[in-house]
């Protein structure tokens, strides 16, 4: 409730324009660092998932082709 009392007598543009701009300017570096870190982690997770999927695909392809020929010998 204290937040409403602070902004009660001010115009709408102070609450919705000036305050967010000040917060972005003050914490912009921190936000950019955190956002860059999150994007980096997500990118690494996607690369790891693609590499693991590629290894699984290759292993199943090569072991599947050799085992299917041995199964047909029976």
C-alpha positions in Angstrom: 0.0 0.0 0.0 2.9 2.3 0.5 3.7 2.3 -3.2 0.3 3.8 -4.0 0.7 6.5 -1.5 4.1 7.6 -3.0 2.7 7.9 -6.5 -0.7 9.2 -5.6 -0.3 12.9 -6.4 1.9 12.5 -9.5 0.9 12.5 -13.1 0.5 9.1 -14.9 3.5 9.6 -17.1 5.8 9.8 -14.0 4.6 6.4 -12.8 4.5 4.7 -16.2 7.4 6.4 -18.1 9.9 8.2 -15.9 10.2 5.6 -13.1 10.7 2.6 -15.5 13.3 4.6 -17.5 15.2 5.5 -14.3 15.2 1.9 -13.2 16.4 0.7 -16.6 19.2 3.2 -16.6 20.3 2.4 -13.1 19.9 -1.4 -13.3 20.5 -1.7 -17.1 24.0 -3.2 -16.8 22.8 -5.8 -14.3 19.8 -6.6 -16.5 22.0 -6.9 -19.6 24.5 -9.2 -17.8 21.7 -11.4 -16.4 20.0 -11.6 -19.8 23.2 -12.4 -21.5 24.0 -15.1 -19.0 20.6 -16.7 -19.5 20.8 -16.6 -23.3 24.3 -18.1 -23.1 23.1 -20.9 -20.8 20.1 -21.6 -23.1 22.3 -21.7 -26.1 24.7 -24.1 -24.5 21.8 -26.3 -23.4 20.5 -26.4 -27.0 24.0 -27.2 -28.4 24.4 -30.0 -25.8 21.0 -31.4 -26.6 21.7 -31.3 -30.4 25.1 -33.0 -29.9 23.6 -35.7 -27.6 20.8 -36.3 -30.1 23.3 -36.6 -32.9 25.4 -39.1 -31.0 22.3 -41.2 -30.2 21.2 -41.0 -33.8 24.6 -42.2 -35.1 24.9 -45.0 -32.6 21.4 -46.3 -33.3 22.0 -46.0 -37.0 25.3 -47.9 -37.1 24.4 -50.5 -34.4 20.9 -50.9 -35.8 22.2 -51.7 -39.3 24.7 -54.3 -38.0 22.2 -55.9 -35.6 19.4 -56.0 -38.2 21.7 -58.0 -40.6 22.6 -60.4 -37.9 18.9 -60.8 -37.0 18.0 -61.6 -40.6 20.6 -64.4 -40.6 18.5 -66.4 -38.1 
